[in-house]
């Protein structure tokens, strides 16, 4: 499955290879406390691997990229078949989360089907609150 992305700052198109996650932590001595009270800085960076026409791999922050095509079709065409993207998915009888398993709801974060009695989404790990 080929995914073409557009790098917003440069205006160039790339082939999307996959997502990545970068984390960093830096520490230096503070002015007043020295090593007793060091200054710490940490964070996470969501990045994506892409390649150009020569096959050179580059990493860009994911917010700098926009998906243009998937398998040669524009992104908007993949959503045309969805009448209401916020509607619940239809239940399959063979699905383990289907009608035989009990009431089914949808995770508000990732839209995965979950049984009503589950306390955590099996896909994203979101803690679900049961309403009474």
C-alpha positions as CSV (number, residue, x, y, z in Angstrom):
1,X,0.0,0.0,0.0
2,X,1.7,3.2,-1.2
3,X,1.0,6.4,0.7
4,X,2.1,9.7,-0.8
5,X,2.6,12.6,1.7
6,X,3.2,16.3,1.2
7,X,5.9,18.0,3.3
8,X,4.2,21.4,4.1
9,X,7.4,23.5,4.7
10,X,9.2,22.5,1.6
11,X,6.2,21.7,-0.7
12,X,7.8,18.4,-1.8
13,X,6.1,15.0,-2.1
14,X,7.5,11.9,-0.4
15,X,6.5,8.2,0.0
16,X,5.4,7.5,3.5
17,X,7.4,4.6,5.1
18,X,6.1,4.6,8.7
19,X,5.6,6.4,12.0
20,X,8.2,6.9,14.6
21,X,8.5,8.2,18.2
22,X,11.4,10.1,19.6
23,X,12.0,10.9,23.2
24,X,14.7,12.9,24.9
25,X,15.9,13.9,28.3
26,X,18.7,16.4,29.1
27,X,20.1,17.4,32.4
28,X,22.6,20.1,33.4
29,X,23.8,21.6,36.7
30,X,21.8,24.6,38.0
31,X,23.4,27.9,38.7
32,X,22.5,27.9,42.4
33,X,22.2,24.3,43.4
34,X,24.8,22.7,41.1
35,X,24.3,19.0,40.8
36,X,22.0,18.9,43.8
37,X,19.2,20.6,41.9
38,X,19.9,20.1,38.3
39,X,17.9,21.6,35.5
40,X,16.1,18.8,33.6
41,X,14.3,19.0,30.3
42,X,12.5,16.1,28.5
43,X,9.9,15.6,25.8
44,X,8.6,13.5,23.0
45,X,8.5,14.0,19.3
46,X,6.2,12.3,16.9
47,X,8.0,11.7,13.6
48,X,7.4,9.9,10.3
49,X,9.9,8.2,8.0
50,X,9.6,9.1,4.3
51,X,11.7,8.6,1.2
52,X,12.3,10.6,-1.9
53,X,12.7,9.4,-5.5
54,X,16.3,8.4,-4.9
55,X,15.3,6.2,-1.9
56,X,16.9,8.5,0.7
57,X,15.2,8.1,4.0
58,X,14.3,11.3,6.0
59,X,12.5,11.9,9.3
60,X,10.0,14.7,9.6
61,X,7.8,15.8,12.5
62,X,4.3,14.3,11.7
63,X,2.5,17.7,12.0
64,X,4.6,18.9,9.0
65,X,3.1,16.1,6.7
66,X,-0.2,15.8,5.0
67,X,-1.5,12.6,3.3
68,X,-2.4,13.2,-0.3
69,X,-2.9,9.7,-1.8
70,X,-3.3,6.1,-0.7
71,X,-2.9,3.4,-3.4
72,X,-3.2,6.1,-6.1
73,X,-6.6,7.3,-4.8
74,X,-7.0,10.8,-3.2
75,X,-7.6,10.6,0.6
76,X,-11.1,12.1,0.2
77,X,-12.2,9.2,-2.0
78,X,-11.6,6.8,0.8
79,X,-14.2,8.6,2.9
80,X,-16.9,9.0,0.3
81,X,-18.4,5.6,1.1
82,X,-19.0,6.6,4.7
83,X,-22.4,8.2,5.0
84,X,-21.8,9.4,8.6
85,X,-18.2,9.0,9.9
86,X,-19.4,9.5,13.5
87,X,-22.0,6.7,13.3
88,X,-21.5,3.4,15.1
89,X,-20.2,0.6,13.0
90,X,-22.6,-2.2,12.1
91,X,-22.2,-5.4,14.2
92,X,-21.0,-8.6,12.7
93,X,-22.4,-11.9,14.1
94,X,-19.0,-13.6,13.8
95,X,-17.3,-10.7,15.6
96,X,-16.2,-11.6,19.2
97,X,-17.5,-8.1,20.3
98,X,-20.7,-8.8,18.3
99,X,-24.3,-9.2,19.4
100,X,-23.8,-12.5,21.2
101,X,-21.1,-11.0,23.4
102,X,-23.5,-8.4,24.9
103,X,-24.1,-4.7,24.3
104,X,-21.5,-3.0,22.2
105,X,-20.3,0.6,22.3
106,X,-17.6,2.6,20.5
107,X,-14.5,4.0,22.2
108,X,-14.6,7.8,22.0
109,X,-10.9,8.1,21.3
110,X,-10.1,5.5,18.6
111,X,-13.7,4.4,17.6
112,X,-12.9,0.7,18.2
113,X,-15.9,-1.4,19.2
114,X,-15.8,-2.4,22.9
115,X,-18.2,-4.4,25.0
116,X,-20.3,-2.2,27.4
117,X,-18.9,-4.0,30.5
118,X,-15.2,-3.4,29.6
119,X,-13.4,-0.8,31.7
120,X,-10.6,-0.2,29.3
121,X,-10.4,0.1,25.5
122,X,-8.4,-2.9,24.1
123,X,-7.0,-0.8,21.3
124,X,-5.9,2.5,22.8
125,X,-6.0,1.8,26.5
126,X,-8.4,4.6,27.3
127,X,-10.2,4.1,30.7
128,X,-13.9,3.9,30.0
129,X,-16.5,5.2,32.5
130,X,-19.6,3.2,32.9
131,X,-22.8,5.3,33.1
132,X,-25.6,4.1,35.3
